[in-house]
């Protein structure tokens, strides 16, 4: 599995990075899936953030800034 392309603008363009540490991002994978780089908030939110949503032991809930997702909107395919 490899990252194919970024969705939206770079973290630097959005002002979401200092260039020293990590940067929130959304990438499309070569298998058609997506990956999100963000801050792990699993322990803070809990493994059942909604009554019908559960985080499996091999999953993590990550936080990304709102502008990261809204900037990616134009790049998200309809299907």
RANORZI-V141135 format. One record per pair of residues at least 12 apart in sequence whose C-alpha atoms are under 10 Angstrom apart, sorted by the first residue. I is the first residue (numbers start at 1). J is the second residue. If there is no record, write none. Layout:
BEGIN
I;J
I;J
END
This chain:
BEGIN
1;29
1;30
1;31
1;32
1;33
2;27
2;28
2;29
2;30
2;31
3;26
3;27
3;28
3;29
3;30
3;31
3;32
3;33
3;34
3;35
4;27
4;28
4;29
4;30
4;31
4;32
4;33
4;34
5;26
5;27
5;28
5;29
5;30
5;34
5;75
6;25
6;26
6;27
6;28
6;29
6;34
6;35
6;72
6;75
7;25
7;26
7;27
7;28
7;34
7;68
7;69
7;70
7;71
7;72
7;73
7;74
7;75
7;76
8;25
8;26
8;27
8;67
8;68
8;69
8;70
8;71
8;72
8;73
8;74
8;75
8;76
9;25
9;26
9;67
9;68
9;69
9;70
9;71
9;72
9;75
10;23
10;24
10;25
10;26
10;68
10;71
10;72
11;23
11;24
11;25
11;26
11;65
11;67
11;68
12;24
14;65
14;67
14;68
14;71
15;67
15;68
16;64
16;65
16;67
16;68
22;37
22;38
22;39
23;37
23;38
23;39
23;64
24;36
24;37
24;38
24;39
24;62
24;63
24;64
24;65
24;68
24;69
25;37
25;38
25;64
25;65
25;68
25;69
25;72
26;38
26;64
26;68
26;69
26;71
26;72
27;72
28;75
28;76
34;76
36;61
36;62
36;63
36;64
36;69
37;62
37;63
37;64
38;61
38;62
38;63
38;64
38;65
39;60
39;61
39;62
39;63
39;64
39;65
40;60
40;61
40;62
40;63
40;64
41;60
41;61
41;62
41;63
42;55
42;59
42;60
42;61
42;62
42;63
43;60
43;61
44;61
45;61
45;62
46;60
46;61
47;59
47;60
47;61
49;61
END
